[in-house]
Amino acid sequence: DRDAVIREADFSSLREFRDTGLVVKRMARRLITLHRRRERLAARGILDVKATLRHNIAYDGILAEPRWRRIRKDKPRVIAVCDVSRSVSQHARFLLMFLYSMREVIPQLRAFAFSSSLHEVTGFFEHQQLEDAIDTVMDTYGFGSTDYGQAFTDLDDLARHAIDRRTTLIILGDARNNNGDARTDLLHQFHSRAKQVIWLNPESRSRWGSGDSEMLRYQPACTRTWSCRNLGELERIVDNLLKSA
């Protein structure tokens, strides 16, 4: 199964497969179908026991006509912040590809990219084809020297008022900050305002905190942290995101 091979291949080796984009779109379509099914069930709601008992008094206690209590659920609002420096640019490429392939169920999506300074790239995806937009992001902002402290400062300036209790903030990066100011205080502020902060790190957990990695300092300011190294893991993470966002 070629799709299975691509799903489990490390992001760094996916350039060897020419049909990776099609696999990502098929994976995204499966998740969209699954999420739509969950939405239909949620629209029906949960059994309202008290209302059901009251309504069925006339049937001598036989629960002939159940009553349901509807659950209101807003569309996910997502802000994606991607480190596009050389070490993790390939991972950022596929996160953006996956998220933007799911715009049908994540319509409120803003994307930011950084090596040192951070820039919003949402407009690229509104005016270009998906693969072309990702190439533009990488060519414009990719492969520089990483500065997470500056990126968080810029995010605070650009999107402070957009991060609220309905927002899921996704950060993709290895947290290697070249020994600069980590600005963990800003990440804690984002966490206090957002619905959840999810960090996807392409390195294995055994490397978090080694060398110039600030991951162990960032981890307490995150709702969830994941080691994400291939499309299969990314699919499971996005599925969890749709359930919780």
SULRA-V497032 format. One line per field, one symbol per residue. phi: phi as a letter, one per 30 degrees, with the letter a starting at -180 (. if undefined). burial: I if it has 16 or more other ideal C-beta (glycine too) atoms within 10 Angstrom, else O. A space follows every 10 residues. Layout:
# SULRA-V497032
phi=???
burial=???
This chain:
# SULRA-V497032
phi=.deddddcdd edcdddcdcd eddedddddd dddddddddd ddddjcdcdd dddddcedch idddbdcccd cdbddecbcc ccdcdedbdd ddeddddddd dcedcbdcbc bbbaccdcbd bededdbbde ddddddeddd bdicddbddd ddddddddbe ddcbdccccc cclcidchid ddhddddddd ddcddabccc cdcdddcdjd hcdceddded ccdbbbdbba dddddddded dddcd
burial=OOOOOIIOIO IOOIOOOOOI IOIIOOIIOO IIOOIOOOOO OOOOOOOOOO OIOOOIOOOO OOOOOOIOOO OOOOOIIIII IIIIIOIIII IIIIIIIIII IIOOIIOIII IIIIIIOIIO IOOIIOOOOI OOIIOIIIOO IIOOOIIIII IIIIIIOOIO OIIOOOIIII IIIIIIIOOO OIIIOIIOII IOIIIIIIII IIIOOOOIOO OOIIIOOIIO IIOOIIIIII IOIIIOIIOO IIOOI
